[in-house]
Amino acid sequence: MTHTHPQQALAHAIRFLSIDAIVKAQEGHQGVPLGMAEIATALYTRHLKYHPQDAGWFDRDRVVLSNGHGSMLLYSLLHLTGYPAFPIEEIKRFRVLGSVCEGHPERPHGAAHVAANGIEVTTGPLGQGIANAFGMAVAEAYLNARFGNDLVNHFTYAFVGDGCLQEGVGQEMISLAGHLQLSKLILLWDDNLITDDGSTDLSISENVSERFRIAGWHVIELDGHDIEAVSAALDAARQDPRPSMLACRTVIAKGIARLQGQRGGHSGRLFEEDAQAARELLGWKHGPFEIPADVQQAWRSAGQRSAGDYQAWQARVAALPAAERAEFERVMRGELPANWQQVLHDYKHKAQSAPPAPSGIFISAEINDLLTHMLPERMVGCADLEAPTSHKRGLTAFSAHDRAGSYVHCGVREHVMGSMANGMAAHGGIIPLSVTYLAFADYERPAMRMAALMGLPVKFVFSHDSIGIGRNGPTHQPVEIIASLRAMPNMWVMRPADAVEAAECWELALAHQDGPVSMVFARQSLPLVRHTHTTDNLTSRGAYVLHEAACGPRQVTLLATGSEVLLAVQAREQLEAQGVGTAVVSMPCWELFNVQDAAYKRSVLGDVVRIGVEAAVRQGWDAYLGIDGGFVGMTGFGASGPADELYKLFNITPEAVVAEARRLLA
């Protein structure tokens, strides 16, 4: 005689909400919610710390659906446990335009520091979610070391599919998380032996669990449809000093007789007949979107399981000394401290008389170091480039033995570094910086795209931005990457010309809360081009007239960014000496210039000959130059040689700018 587990009906509630929503939408991915229903039931009813009435509670456990195509698993859980944003009406509108139940889970837009509805991060591109979860676990460990167990003490869980572990970023995460021994990171792997193409035997033969074990993880292999086994494994994982991976053997699309255990279980079309057959197979006697009262009440009770913890935490925060409470709440809200800009204003003023740093990236490093005591919530991740980027300085390493360190040595793992930064920002309480060479931005690009999509305030800092890096050659000379970053919606791209603009860029980047910023610095020195101090942040308008025409009416406007602003200034001197009225415009941030009013844009650009100067490709410049405007820059990849010789080889010189102006004026 078989006995039904007392919580089996709770798992079936997940199954049938998912089936009904997918049938109604006529599309969706049923494999995950039907295969992981028991796993989710064990987690949410017995272990998870959460409070649906305050979805952004800072000390909640974080849950990431890394296999985001299985979004109905998460939506069902949020509805059943009582999150206000997920009433049954929204479940019925799954995949309908405007519904909160979108095809893949999407973090609320504009919610930079709290998961306002229960969705922690936007997931879909496989591997990103587990890497975000890793970043959340790093953030929790750092904040726990700073504020203590009474204020920050929670776990990060991730639902994970085969695809997340096959993507390269997954292995980067496994390796680094194991190295850092993040004991509060727990993965729940939907080990169903199936991918969209068919059996996993088609594409992998390694023992996945052993990959985790050899990286220093705690691994338990279990039956993912056994609620007691899952719960016991979660108990063990929560006690282990290592990060944990629970390999839960499951049947994809369990309950759909026509598809379960097969490749079609992933996202094969479901019909009314499938839903009815599943009801008969599993003994579910309730209609579409109907949850019996006792099951609904059990789920709502589960949603209140942490109410006592929530109230006790609120009381502990309220009992803090006033100054400590104010600081903790400031960090929770993601607010910058009072007078934080003063450090940057002082640096900007001193830069007028200080000798230039030996490298543009070292300017950023100096500023970053000056902010250490002002912004203890700032964490830096760097991909094995501590010496050439120099953003560690006064920081100490975050490690398995020292959680108080705020510099994460990511090794040669740019992809997980960027995704980690996203997870930190989504967690809240952290200002994340991700530092590497611009040529390696392509390794981070999926994470950068997701930061832009989510509107996360991540600061991506890049060095070695052009042919100016010299002898390392064209593999490391990112001639096309600035243009590609500028093409990304909701991404600010800043390329400062000197230390003054760098301070202004840092000020704007830190204040920007609604999206990521790419701050791009030269390897070579950036001599001063701003010689007159102003308290105004000229970079805030994206572009500004650095030098107006002096010898007569403006005939030429030279527009440049970064290290090439100096070349434009030198070209202007020659043109002015020849009687050609020439203005120089510095354009450190196109995105900010694009939102200025038309009158300001006209005053900056001028209705004259325009020439762009940038040691990169022309793409994007025509918006400011016109198709007949001039451009002095790159037309292909670079070469290996000293920087000054490369600028001459590729004809990016003041003389070339003058010649282009003469050609266009003729």
Sequence and secondary structure as in RCSB ss.txt:
>XXXX:A:sequence
MTHTHPQQALAHAIRFLSIDAIVKAQEGHQGVPLGMAEIATALYTRHLKYHPQDAGWFDRDRVVLSNGHGSMLLY
SLLHLTGYPAFPIEEIKRFRVLGSVCEGHPERPHGAAHVAANGIEVTTGPLGQGIANAFGMAVAEAYLNARFGND
LVNHFTYAFVGDGCLQEGVGQEMISLAGHLQLSKLILLWDDNLITDDGSTDLSISENVSERFRIAGWHVIELDGH
DIEAVSAALDAARQDPRPSMLACRTVIAKGIARLQGQRGGHSGRLFEEDAQAARELLGWKHGPFEIPADVQQAWR
SAGQRSAGDYQAWQARVAALPAAERAEFERVMRGELPANWQQVLHDYKHKAQSAPPAPSGIFISAEINDLLTHML
PERMVGCADLEAPTSHKRGLTAFSAHDRAGSYVHCGVREHVMGSMANGMAAHGGIIPLSVTYLAFADYERPAMRM
AALMGLPVKFVFSHDSIGIGRNGPTHQPVEIIASLRAMPNMWVMRPADAVEAAECWELALAHQDGPVSMVFARQS
LPLVRHTHTTDNLTSRGAYVLHEAACGPRQVTLLATGSEVLLAVQAREQLEAQGVGTAVVSMPCWELFNVQDAAY
KRSVLGDVVRIGVEAAVRQGWDAYLGIDGGFVGMTGFGASGPADELYKLFNITPEAVVAEARRLLA
>XXXX:A:secstr
     TTHHHHHHHHHHHHHHHHHHT    HHHHHSHHHHHHHHHHT    GGGTT TTS EEEESSGGGHHHHH
HHHHHTT TT  HHHHHTTTSTT SS SS    TT SS  TTS  S   STTHHHHHHHHHHHHHHHHHHHH TT
T    EEEEE HHHHHSHHHHHHHHHHHHHT TTEEEEEEE SEETTEEGGGT  S HHHHHHHTT EEEEEETT
 HHHHHHHHHHHHH SS EEEEEE  TTTT TTTTTSGGGTT    HHHHHHHHHHHT    TT   HHHHHHHH
HHHTTTHHHHHHHHHHHHTS HHHHHHHHHHHHT   TTTHHHHHHHHHHTTTS   SSHHHHHHHHHHHTTTT 
TTEEEEESS HHHH   TT  B  SS TT  EEE  S HHHHHHHHHHHHHHSS EEEEEEEGGGHHHHHHHHHH
HHHHT   EEEEE  SGGG TT GGG  TTHHHHHHTSTT EEE  SSHHHHHHHHHHHHH  SS EEEE  SS 
      S  SS GGGGS EEEE   SSS  EEEEE TTHHHHHHHHHHHHHHTT  EEEEE S HHHHHTS HHH
HHHHH SSEEEEEESS  TTTHHHH TTSEEEE SS   SS HHHHHHHTT SHHHHHHHHHHHH 
